Amino acid sequence: MRHLLTISLILLTARVDAQPMATVIKTQAIAMGRALVNHDQATFVRYMHPDMRKLAGSSEKVRQGMDSAFALFEAMGGKVNKISYGDPGEIFNFDNQLQAILPQYTSVSTSFADVELTSMLLAVSMDGGKQWYFTEPNAYRAAAKKANLPPLSPNLVIPPPAQPKITPKKQ
């Protein structure tokens, strides 16, 4: 009886620790999106594929570029209001990576319009799903040609980009 109880407790503990992979992807994407909205470039950069950071030169260069882009965007009256995520698509194990597509919804305001964008992100894990990195699928493909990144699974279905919803502001 004591062995049965011990085994049951071990299995229950393992089950609590093991979150479904889709939940891990979405949780990390939310942390990345929150970092972007809060101008926390150091956290945001941690969710970029390491090889993509190398192509950019360094994490510091990426952060500097983001700071400059945000400063210009805000100087022109822009603001990222909200970023949210849908459920990831099927997760494929391909070329020593886990890969999935994740919908991203972004709400941006400018001095002349409110804009809602729907885009797809590529979620990639190289450690069995503990750490996920996010990028735009076409950016990953372009970087793969330069940096020998593993190819994308042919099973990934990447929908075409959706048209942004633009609501002009009354002047």
Helices and strands as residue ranges (DSSP letters): H 2-17, H 21-37, H 41-46, H 50-56, H 59-75, E 79-85, E 92-94, E 97-109, E 113-125, E 133-135, H 137-147, E 165-168
